[in-house]
Amino acid sequence: MRHGEHDTDERRWLQDQNLPHVLKAILPDPLYRNSIAMILNSAFGAFFGLLFWIVAARTMSSKDIGLATAAISAAALIVGLSRLGLDAGLVKYLPELL
């Protein structure tokens, strides 16, 4: 098999299938199922976040929107800084503790 021949076969297979058949083929695999769930979670979060800010902009003053944005940004910065190294530390040290 030449380089890239496998990719072409997969693309041709996907083009020949319709969406329900493709979903039926990939959904039993937990990797694809979890990936789709994470993508949908991000999309719904972004949509409802946008919806929240649209409603907030229509109902609150610009000063209140600025204060809310600053408070949320500061909280996100603190959370981000507090997690530095925590993920890697849990992976490394948690099995030793159990």
Short mmCIF file of the C-alpha atoms (twelve columns), coordinates in Angstrom:
data_MODEL
# 
_entry.id   MODEL 
# 
loop_
_atom_site.group_PDB 
_atom_site.id 
_atom_site.type_symbol 
_atom_site.label_atom_id 
_atom_site.label_alt_id 
_atom_site.label_comp_id 
_atom_site.label_asym_id 
_atom_site.label_seq_id 
_atom_site.Cartn_x 
_atom_site.Cartn_y 
_atom_site.Cartn_z 
_atom_site.pdbx_PDB_model_num 
ATOM 1  C CA . MET A 1  0.000   0.000  0.000  1 
ATOM 2  C CA . ARG A 2  1.406   3.351  -1.004 1 
ATOM 3  C CA . HIS A 3  1.608   6.386  1.247  1 
ATOM 4  C CA . GLY A 4  -1.771  8.122  1.456  1 
ATOM 5  C CA . GLU A 5  -3.696  5.283  -0.178 1 
ATOM 6  C CA . HIS A 6  -5.403  4.366  3.117  1 
ATOM 7  C CA . ASP A 7  -6.537  7.966  3.650  1 
ATOM 8  C CA . THR A 8  -8.088  8.048  0.193  1 
ATOM 9  C CA . ASP A 9  -9.978  4.805  0.861  1 
ATOM 10 C CA . GLU A 10 -11.379 6.215  4.109  1 
ATOM 11 C CA . ARG A 11 -12.465 9.456  2.440  1 
ATOM 12 C CA . ARG A 12 -14.160 7.520  -0.352 1 
ATOM 13 C CA . TRP A 13 -15.945 5.338  2.226  1 
ATOM 14 C CA . LEU A 14 -17.162 8.405  4.131  1 
ATOM 15 C CA . GLN A 15 -18.382 10.055 0.927  1 
ATOM 16 C CA . ASP A 16 -20.376 6.930  0.021  1 
ATOM 17 C CA . GLN A 17 -22.094 6.801  3.425  1 
ATOM 18 C CA . ASN A 18 -24.841 9.048  4.700  1 
ATOM 19 C CA . LEU A 19 -24.781 10.580 8.181  1 
ATOM 20 C CA . PRO A 20 -26.927 7.988  10.012 1 
ATOM 21 C CA . HIS A 21 -24.752 5.140  8.743  1 
ATOM 22 C CA . VAL A 22 -21.548 6.929  9.694  1 
ATOM 23 C CA . LEU A 23 -22.879 7.697  13.182 1 
ATOM 24 C CA . LYS A 24 -24.004 4.097  13.620 1 
ATOM 25 C CA . ALA A 25 -20.503 2.954  12.667 1 
ATOM 26 C CA . ILE A 26 -18.564 5.283  14.978 1 
ATOM 27 C CA . LEU A 27 -20.818 5.676  18.048 1 
ATOM 28 C CA . PRO A 28 -20.079 2.243  19.554 1 
ATOM 29 C CA . ASP A 29 -16.434 3.289  19.899 1 
ATOM 30 C CA . PRO A 30 -15.985 5.124  23.245 1 
ATOM 31 C CA . LEU A 31 -13.235 7.342  21.790 1 
ATOM 32 C CA . TYR A 32 -15.542 8.787  19.138 1 
ATOM 33 C CA . ARG A 33 -18.528 8.949  21.490 1 
ATOM 34 C CA . ASN A 34 -16.565 10.872 24.129 1 
ATOM 35 C CA . SER A 35 -15.021 13.158 21.507 1 
ATOM 36 C CA . ILE A 36 -18.448 14.038 20.128 1 
ATOM 37 C CA . ALA A 37 -19.722 14.657 23.664 1 
ATOM 38 C CA . MET A 38 -16.817 17.027 24.384 1 
ATOM 39 C CA . ILE A 39 -17.360 18.919 21.119 1 
ATOM 40 C CA . LEU A 40 -21.084 19.295 21.829 1 
ATOM 41 C CA . ASN A 41 -20.334 20.387 25.403 1 
ATOM 42 C CA . SER A 42 -18.022 23.135 24.141 1 
ATOM 43 C CA . ALA A 43 -20.523 24.248 21.501 1 
ATOM 44 C CA . PHE A 44 -23.425 24.426 23.969 1 
ATOM 45 C CA . GLY A 45 -21.270 26.268 26.519 1 
ATOM 46 C CA . ALA A 46 -20.212 28.825 23.926 1 
ATOM 47 C CA . PHE A 47 -23.782 29.291 22.699 1 
ATOM 48 C CA . PHE A 48 -25.264 29.783 26.164 1 
ATOM 49 C CA . GLY A 49 -22.366 32.036 27.185 1 
ATOM 50 C CA . LEU A 50 -23.063 34.240 24.184 1 
ATOM 51 C CA . LEU A 51 -26.770 34.204 24.989 1 
ATOM 52 C CA . PHE A 52 -26.008 35.212 28.590 1 
ATOM 53 C CA . TRP A 53 -23.883 38.187 27.533 1 
ATOM 54 C CA . ILE A 54 -26.495 39.314 25.012 1 
ATOM 55 C CA . VAL A 55 -29.199 39.294 27.695 1 
ATOM 56 C CA . ALA A 56 -26.858 40.937 30.216 1 
ATOM 57 C CA . ALA A 57 -25.935 43.694 27.757 1 
ATOM 58 C CA . ARG A 58 -29.619 44.420 27.153 1 
ATOM 59 C CA . THR A 59 -30.594 44.491 30.837 1 
ATOM 60 C CA . MET A 60 -27.577 45.968 32.663 1 
ATOM 61 C CA . SER A 61 -25.616 49.186 32.399 1 
ATOM 62 C CA . SER A 62 -22.234 49.222 30.670 1 
ATOM 63 C CA . LYS A 63 -20.552 49.921 34.035 1 
ATOM 64 C CA . ASP A 64 -22.090 46.765 35.539 1 
ATOM 65 C CA . ILE A 65 -21.120 44.718 32.473 1 
ATOM 66 C CA . GLY A 66 -17.535 45.950 32.797 1 
ATOM 67 C CA . LEU A 67 -17.396 45.054 36.485 1 
ATOM 68 C CA . ALA A 68 -18.872 41.600 35.824 1 
ATOM 69 C CA . THR A 69 -16.398 40.966 33.010 1 
ATOM 70 C CA . ALA A 70 -13.485 42.040 35.201 1 
ATOM 71 C CA . ALA A 71 -14.658 39.820 38.084 1 
ATOM 72 C CA . ILE A 72 -15.083 36.788 35.809 1 
ATOM 73 C CA . SER A 73 -11.687 37.379 34.190 1 
ATOM 74 C CA . ALA A 74 -9.991  37.722 37.589 1 
ATOM 75 C CA . ALA A 75 -11.640 34.521 38.828 1 
ATOM 76 C CA . ALA A 76 -10.565 32.666 35.669 1 
ATOM 77 C CA . LEU A 77 -6.991  33.919 36.120 1 
ATOM 78 C CA . ILE A 78 -6.886  32.775 39.754 1 
ATOM 79 C CA . VAL A 79 -8.265  29.349 38.828 1 
ATOM 80 C CA . GLY A 80 -5.782  29.027 35.972 1 
ATOM 81 C CA . LEU A 81 -2.838  29.963 38.190 1 
ATOM 82 C CA . SER A 82 -3.961  27.628 40.968 1 
ATOM 83 C CA . ARG A 83 -4.032  24.686 38.557 1 
ATOM 84 C CA . LEU A 84 -0.451  25.153 37.370 1 
ATOM 85 C CA . GLY A 85 1.175   21.773 37.772 1 
ATOM 86 C CA . LEU A 86 -1.791  20.224 39.550 1 
ATOM 87 C CA . ASP A 87 -2.780  17.974 36.652 1 
ATOM 88 C CA . ALA A 88 0.727   16.588 36.182 1 
ATOM 89 C CA . GLY A 89 1.186   16.307 39.942 1 
ATOM 90 C CA . LEU A 90 -1.979  14.253 40.332 1 
ATOM 91 C CA . VAL A 91 -0.924  11.904 37.549 1 
ATOM 92 C CA . LYS A 92 2.510   11.459 39.108 1 
ATOM 93 C CA . TYR A 93 1.784   11.301 42.844 1 
ATOM 94 C CA . LEU A 94 -1.783  10.016 43.203 1 
ATOM 95 C CA . PRO A 95 -0.955  6.400  42.248 1 
ATOM 96 C CA . GLU A 96 1.768   6.375  44.898 1 
ATOM 97 C CA . LEU A 97 -0.740  7.444  47.549 1 
ATOM 98 C CA . LEU A 98 -3.292  4.778  46.649 1 
# 
